């Protein structure tokens, strides 16, 4: 068993994981995004702790609000934007580990 601290601040930080899964935090400032369109070999679940995301997944666009989760299937192009007035802070789960 391992307990990890979940804190805002860094753009992206892997907090820990196991052989089969991984957890990370991501903070995106207003007007910024996650960078180039990403594609992972495994699934990703993005849970919005604070703020609001605009997600583009496989060409489809959707808002993801505080308290909501976005499921991104393996091998799917995606990019996360922060169009809101405050920092977007999310908890991200990967299976299998990606980083």
Phi, psi and omega per residue, in radians:
X1 nan 2.539 3.130
X2 -2.587 2.349 3.071
X3 -1.870 2.351 3.134
X4 -2.132 2.600 3.091
X5 -1.471 2.363 3.108
X6 -1.890 1.875 -3.082
X7 -2.339 2.554 3.039
X8 -1.244 2.901 2.983
X9 2.342 -1.068 -3.112
X10 -1.477 2.620 3.128
X11 -1.031 -0.869 -3.136
X12 -2.606 2.299 3.131
X13 -2.561 2.185 3.040
X14 -1.342 2.222 -3.106
X15 -1.626 -0.453 -3.131
X16 2.770 -3.029 3.130
X17 2.964 -2.949 3.120
X18 -2.278 -2.986 3.068
X19 -1.094 -0.499 -2.999
X20 -1.901 -0.198 -3.114
X21 -2.664 2.944 -3.070
X22 -2.660 2.624 3.113
X23 -2.241 2.458 -3.131
X24 -2.567 2.775 3.024
X25 -1.947 2.658 3.095
X26 -2.440 2.293 3.071
X27 -2.084 2.211 3.122
X28 -2.164 2.160 -3.133
X29 -1.254 2.738 3.103
X30 -0.943 2.369 3.117
X31 1.445 -0.025 -3.135
X32 -1.922 3.092 -3.133
X33 -2.495 -3.122 -3.069
X34 -1.370 -0.053 -3.133
X35 1.789 -2.801 -3.125
X36 -0.953 2.651 3.091
X37 -0.924 2.238 -3.100
X38 -1.756 2.710 3.027
X39 -2.480 2.173 3.122
X40 -1.937 2.674 3.094
X41 -1.338 -0.291 3.120
X42 -2.096 3.125 3.113
X43 -1.322 2.666 3.053
X44 -2.289 2.391 2.996
X45 -2.102 2.129 -3.138
X46 -1.876 2.101 3.126
X47 -1.931 2.141 -3.110
X48 -1.462 1.994 3.098
X49 -1.468 -0.742 -3.103
X50 -2.574 2.509 -3.136
X51 1.563 -2.807 -3.127
X52 -2.557 2.393 -3.141
X53 -1.885 2.624 2.887
X54 -1.953 2.003 -3.087
X55 -1.829 2.359 2.993
X56 -2.015 1.935 -3.079
X57 -2.182 2.093 -3.117
X58 0.908 0.681 3.104
X59 1.437 -0.114 3.106
X60 -1.709 2.430 -3.097
X61 -1.909 2.419 -3.116
X62 -2.656 2.512 3.025
X63 -1.485 2.451 3.079
X64 -2.189 2.003 -3.034
X65 -1.680 2.930 3.090
X66 -0.901 2.289 -3.140
X67 1.540 -0.033 3.122
X68 -1.861 2.732 3.117
X69 -2.104 2.536 3.095
X70 -2.004 2.230 3.113
X71 -1.791 2.098 -3.133
X72 -1.952 1.931 -3.131
X73 -1.139 2.733 3.095
X74 -0.955 2.556 3.053
X75 1.068 0.529 -3.141
X76 -1.977 2.202 3.102
X77 -1.121 2.412 3.141
X78 -2.723 2.743 3.085
X79 -2.668 2.462 -3.096
X80 -2.008 2.297 -3.124
X81 -2.075 2.609 2.993
X82 -2.020 1.714 3.102
X83 -1.610 -0.077 -3.043
X84 -1.436 3.084 -3.095
X85 -1.458 -0.207 -3.129
X86 -2.245 2.896 -3.099
X87 -1.010 2.392 3.043
X88 -1.584 2.203 3.138
X89 -2.203 2.124 -3.081
X90 -2.305 2.690 3.030
X91 -1.869 2.269 -3.033
X92 -2.134 2.287 3.138
X93 -1.967 2.368 -3.137
X94 -2.218 2.385 3.070
X95 -2.512 2.045 -0.095
X96 -1.264 3.074 3.130
X97 -0.948 2.502 -3.102
X98 -2.019 -0.284 -3.076
X99 -2.248 nan nan
